[in-house]
């Protein structure tokens, strides 16, 4: 079993800045336990900076779907996720994030940490309460 990389916690926000050369599936396996840990300790949002990751091509649609499902399973609907990525890895339509949000999550992808932090710092609008009493924050 691999050790979970370090999650920096500042208030109710987590920062994860992995440095590795991995394939895309391994990146998802690296990020998932960090998001689960952040969720488990009650963080409101996490910034994942992937700029120092390499070893994979820009993800295809099926890989973006796998990422969206990992985000749903790991971050759920209670934590916002801001991902920082190199421009060539960002889909112009942000399809991975759309898939994540269509499943109840809240996230977006950005070119810089400054953009990601501005999004995370923006006031949250709440989503309507769904049957079962679960309320999603954005």
C-alpha positions as CSV (number, residue, x, y, z in Angstrom):
1,X,0.0,0.0,0.0
2,X,1.2,3.5,-0.9
3,X,1.4,6.2,1.7
4,X,-1.1,9.0,1.2
5,X,0.8,12.2,0.1
6,X,0.7,15.2,2.3
7,X,-2.4,17.4,2.5
8,X,-1.8,20.9,3.7
9,X,-4.7,22.2,5.8
10,X,-5.3,25.9,6.2
11,X,-8.5,26.6,8.1
12,X,-11.3,24.7,6.3
13,X,-9.4,24.4,3.1
14,X,-7.0,21.7,1.9
15,X,-4.1,22.1,-0.6
16,X,-2.6,19.1,-2.4
17,X,0.4,19.7,-4.7
18,X,1.7,16.3,-5.8
19,X,5.0,16.0,-7.7
20,X,5.2,12.8,-9.7
21,X,5.5,11.2,-13.1
22,X,2.5,8.9,-13.4
23,X,0.0,7.7,-15.9
24,X,-3.5,9.2,-15.6
25,X,-5.0,6.2,-13.7
26,X,-2.2,6.4,-11.2
27,X,-2.9,10.2,-10.8
28,X,-6.5,9.4,-9.9
29,X,-5.3,6.8,-7.4
30,X,-3.0,9.3,-5.9
31,X,-5.6,12.1,-5.5
32,X,-8.6,9.9,-4.3
33,X,-7.3,9.1,-0.8
34,X,-6.3,12.7,-0.2
35,X,-9.8,13.9,-1.1
36,X,-11.3,11.2,1.1
37,X,-9.1,12.3,4.0
38,X,-10.0,16.0,3.4
39,X,-13.7,15.1,3.4
40,X,-13.3,12.9,6.5
41,X,-11.8,15.8,8.5
42,X,-14.5,18.1,7.5
43,X,-12.8,20.5,5.0
44,X,-15.1,22.7,2.9
45,X,-12.9,22.7,-0.2
46,X,-9.6,21.4,-1.6
47,X,-7.3,22.9,-4.2
48,X,-5.4,20.2,-6.2
49,X,-2.5,21.6,-8.1
50,X,-1.5,19.2,-10.8
51,X,1.1,21.4,-12.5
52,X,4.0,19.2,-11.2
53,X,2.5,16.0,-12.5
54,X,3.6,14.4,-15.7
55,X,3.9,11.2,-17.5
56,X,0.5,11.2,-19.3
57,X,-1.1,12.7,-22.3
58,X,-4.2,15.0,-22.0
59,X,-7.0,12.8,-20.8
60,X,-9.6,11.4,-23.2
61,X,-13.3,11.6,-22.5
62,X,-13.4,8.2,-20.8
63,X,-10.5,9.3,-18.6
64,X,-12.4,12.5,-17.7
65,X,-15.4,10.4,-16.8
66,X,-13.2,8.2,-14.6
67,X,-11.9,11.5,-12.9
68,X,-15.5,12.7,-12.4
69,X,-16.5,9.4,-10.8
70,X,-13.4,9.5,-8.5
71,X,-14.4,13.1,-7.5
72,X,-17.9,12.0,-6.8
73,X,-16.8,9.0,-4.7
74,X,-14.0,10.9,-2.9
75,X,-15.2,14.5,-2.5
76,X,-18.9,13.9,-2.7
77,X,-21.3,16.8,-2.6
78,X,-20.0,18.3,0.6
79,X,-16.7,19.6,-0.6
80,X,-15.7,21.9,-3.5
81,X,-12.7,20.8,-5.5
82,X,-10.6,23.3,-7.5
83,X,-8.1,21.6,-9.9
84,X,-5.2,23.5,-11.3
85,X,-3.8,22.1,-14.6
86,X,-1.7,23.0,-17.5
87,X,-3.8,24.5,-20.4
88,X,-3.3,21.4,-22.7
89,X,-4.9,19.2,-20.0
90,X,-8.0,21.4,-19.7
91,X,-10.9,20.5,-21.9
92,X,-12.5,23.7,-23.4
93,X,-15.9,22.5,-22.3
94,X,-14.6,21.2,-19.0
95,X,-16.5,18.0,-19.6
96,X,-15.0,16.2,-16.6
97,X,-16.2,18.9,-14.2
98,X,-19.6,19.0,-15.9
99,X,-19.9,15.2,-15.3
100,X,-18.8,15.7,-11.6
101,X,-21.4,18.5,-11.1
102,X,-24.1,16.5,-12.8
103,X,-23.6,13.9,-10.1
104,X,-24.0,16.4,-7.3
105,X,-20.4,17.6,-6.9
106,X,-19.0,21.1,-7.0
107,X,-15.7,21.7,-8.8
108,X,-13.9,23.5,-11.6
109,X,-10.5,23.5,-13.3
110,X,-8.2,26.5,-13.6
111,X,-4.8,27.4,-15.2
112,X,-3.5,29.0,-12.0
113,X,-3.8,28.8,-8.3
114,X,-4.8,32.4,-8.1
115,X,-7.8,31.7,-10.4
116,X,-8.7,28.6,-8.3
117,X,-8.5,30.5,-5.1
118,X,-10.7,33.3,-6.4
119,X,-13.3,30.7,-7.3
120,X,-13.1,29.0,-3.9
121,X,-13.2,32.4,-2.1
122,X,-16.4,33.5,-3.9
123,X,-19.6,33.3,-1.9
124,X,-21.3,30.0,-2.0
125,X,-24.8,29.6,-3.3
126,X,-26.7,26.7,-1.9
127,X,-28.5,24.2,-4.1
128,X,-32.0,23.1,-3.3
129,X,-32.6,20.4,-0.8
130,X,-33.1,17.0,-2.5
131,X,-35.3,14.2,-1.2
132,X,-33.6,12.6,1.7
133,X,-32.5,16.0,3.1
134,X,-29.1,16.3,1.5
135,X,-28.1,19.8,0.7
136,X,-25.3,20.6,-1.7
137,X,-23.2,23.7,-1.4
138,X,-21.5,25.4,-4.3
